[in-house]
Amino acid sequence: MKSRLVASAAISALVLLGATGCTFITPQSTKIEYSGSDGVNISDEDGPLAVRNAFIVANEDGSVGNFIGAVVNPTQERATLTIAVEGNDFTVTVPAGDRVSFGADAEPLRIVDLNTKPGATIEMHFQSGDSIGVKTQVPVLDGSLPYYADLVPSGD
């Protein structure tokens, strides 16, 4: 009788270990960081500013685009971000503890001579503070989704 109880407990322990043992060696997917939208997040380890949900909405032939995204300044001092893409350089100043949201609170940054069709990515350089900056591939989208239709650049 005791041996049956011990065997039953041992089998239960093995089944329980077998059913849950994988969680000891499998990474939790909820701890994997990713961009939860169409854009990408850019963090410069050495710079004070961060860019959230960055993407470009381009016209049909990809000749002109609008940079969309939020620049966040979590510091107690005003900071400047330099953005470079395809010969276009932009400087953005963000007040201390604030953000600038292109395409929402602020006008998008217009990129001329983009030469990248929607569906592709383009390399952009983001630099803030004393850092050397970060180069990142940023997606180029079109206005086929209703919430991006108003962001497509006109003419030129």
Secondary structure as UniProt FT lines:
FT   HELIX           2..20
FT   HELIX           21..24
FT   HELIX           29..31
FT   STRAND          40..43
FT   TURN            45..46
FT   STRAND          50..58
FT   TURN            60..61
FT   STRAND          64..72
FT   STRAND          79..85
FT   TURN            86..87
FT   STRAND          88..94
FT   TURN            96..97
FT   STRAND          99..102
FT   TURN            103..105
FT   STRAND          109..112
FT   TURN            118..119
FT   STRAND          121..128
FT   TURN            129..130
FT   STRAND          134..141
FT   HELIX           146..151
//
